[in-house]
């Protein structure tokens, strides 16, 4: 990739956004930002209590991520963000038109198993069903790629790099 993309690593909880994001950023030599760090404390409290966020809860979070992505335009970067709905991705693109999405996909049983082995994360496995119900996969007119999360983090990252390198250069 000659002109670095800003990549939003998206997908339901437990797909490995926080694992793959830093590996991808290291491969491309760009900064990584953890999407969860952009959440207001009220959002973390809701999710920790097992309460799904509303769209109204998500707007400030998405705006903060979009602001980071906008600042990285032309420089490259990787940020994790579930970006489950088209409207969320549209909001991110409104702030940073050149972003591309890496949709980490996987079988529900595999993802639930991975989530059950995580330590110290605020997202309970009980919210996984709501995440899958909310998920709207990338549409053909959206810049991005989908990569399956089977295999090791290194294997997933290698597939992601190959898929992302095949994308056209960013337009903004």
N, C-alpha and C positions, 0 to 999 in steps of 0.2 A: 504494500500500500504506500504509494508515493506521498499523498497528502493524508495525514492521519484522520481517520474517522473518529467520531465520538460514538462509542458503542454502549448501548443500554442492554445489559444482560437481564433478560426478563423470564418470567415463568412463575408457576405456583410455588408456594413455600416448600422447601425441601429438595428442590431440583439442583441445588448446588451453586446458586448465584454468588454467594460469598466465598465459595471455594474457587470457582472457575474465573470469576472477575479478576482477582489479583494475578492469577496465572496468565490470563490473557493480556492484562496490562503489562506484565513483565515481558511477555513475548514481543509485544509491540513497542516497548520502551516508553510507555505513557503512564500518567498517574491513574490510580484507582480510587474511587470514592464509594464507600459503603452506603447504599440507599437507606438502610435502617437509621443511619446517623442523622438523616434529614427529617425524621419524624418528630413532631412535637411530643412532649411527654404525655399529653392527654391521649394521643393515639396509642402509644406503647402501653399505657395503663388499660385501655379498652381491650387491646389484643391479648394482653397478659391475663385478663379476666375471661377470655374466651368469647369476647364480643366482636363480631366483624365490624370493620370500619364502613362508614357510609361514604358516598361520593363527596359529601361536604367535608368530611374528615380528611379526605385524601387531597383535596385541591391545594392547600398550602404546602403539603409534602411534595406533590408533583411540581408545583411552581419553584420550590427550592432546588429540586433536582434539575429542572429545566434551566434554571439560572446558572447552575454549575456547568451544565452541558454547553450553554451559550458561551460562557467564558472560555471554554476549551475548544470552540470552533476553530478549525484550521490547525490546531495544535495536537489534537487527539486526546483521548481519555477513555476510561471505562468506568461505568457506574452501574451498580445493581439497582433494580427497581422492578417489582412484580409486573407492572404495566399490563395488568390482566385484560383490561377493556380497550377497545379501539379509541374510545373517548379519552382515556388516560394517555394513550400514545399520541393522539392528536394534540393534546395539551402540551406534551413534551416537545413535539415537533413545532408547535407555535412559538415556543421559547427558543428552540434550537433546531432550525429547519434541516440541518444536515445530519441529524442523528440517524443511526442505523440500529436495528434491534437484533439481538442474538436471543432467540427463544429457546430456552432449555426445556426439552420435552421428555416425558417418561411415563411409564406405567404407574398407575396409582399405588399399587402394592409396593413397588420398589421405593417410591417417594415416601410413603408412610413408614416403611422400614427405616429409611435413612433418617427421617424426622424423629423416630422413636429413640434413636441412638445419639441425638444431639444433646450436648450439655450446655446449660446456661443461656438458651435462646428463649425469647419471650413468646414465640408463636407456638401454641399448642397444636398437637395433631388433630384435635377436635375441629379446628377451623379448615382442615384440608378439603372437606366436602364443599364448603362455601367457596373456597378458592377455585376448585374445578368447575363449580356451577357458574362462577363469574367469568372464567377464562374465555376470551374471544381470541382464537389464534390469529397470527398475522394474516392479513389479506394480501392478494397479489399486488395491489398498488402500494403496499408499504415496503420501504427499504429495510431489508433484513433477511435473516436466515433462521431456520429451525435446525437444532442439533439434538440428537437423542443423548440422554444422560447415562446410558449403560456404559460400563467400563470404568477405568481409573480416571481420576481427574486429569492426568496427563493425556490420556487418549481422547477424552472429551475436548480438552483444550486444543489438541492437534486438529481434530475435526472442525472445531470452530474457526481456527486460524485459516484453514484451507477454504472453508465456506465464505468467510468474511473477505479474504483476499480476492475472491472472484467477483465481489460487488463493484459497481462503478464508483469512481471517485466522488466524494461529497460535492454537493452543489452549493452549500452555504456553510 
